[in-house]
């Protein structure tokens, strides 16, 4: 199915009790993490999107009730000299989760076919080859029992400009915006072309994209968290572990514990 970003620009408000919906989906994510721990699962949740699209706010709410011992958030910036000396996927292989873990990527390996393409940091031969390399990488992940969820958070130019202005007006949020944002903004047309090709080449049956309309922050957060929960509940065994008789016996001796029927 063709992905058209203009289909995700309504910015409709969340229709319902946002606080209740957020609490409910966070509870689902908490159980999903428990299922990862109980069944030795591993998952990658990856977010791409425009500058100021709200990826950080989504991640903040996604992880709010998770046990920090079993997840990691990886903010991806420009590669270091050490990383540049290796294949572009090397730095992502190093950050993949082990059993019982969830890795959340704030930006990702798609930089090869987006910023590196548009800004000229990769040759045309390199970024064109990148599509096959990315698809093979994601096939290897899912083929080795690593669950993968890919989100792209979309906002209009008008909404992005409003958020940039809000950041500039707030002294405690000015650190979130810099000259790189405006370099990227000036090339929105080129980024849109790169995104169209990226979706066409990498929206695969084993690693499909989910587009989130980010033009209303609250609605976007619910949509993103709900999709992650839906996807992982379909991939992770959602049966709780059995009560260990030995532990129950110890609890019985310690404080008179008796299992509920």
Buried (B, 14 or more C-beta within 10 A) or exposed (E): EEBEBEEBBEBEEBEEEBEEBBEBBBEBBBBBBBBBBBBEBBBBBBBBBBBBBBBBBBBEBBBEBBEEEBBBBBEBEEBEEEBEEEEBBEBBEEEBBEEBBBBBBBBBBBBBBBBBBBBEBBEEEBBBBBBEBBBEBBBEBBEEEBBBBBBBBBBBEEBBEBBBEEBEEEEEEEEBBEEEBEEBBEBEEBBEEBBBBBBEBBBBEEBBBBBBBBBBBBBBBBBBBBBBBBBBBEBBEBEEEEEEEEEEEEBEEEEEEEEEE
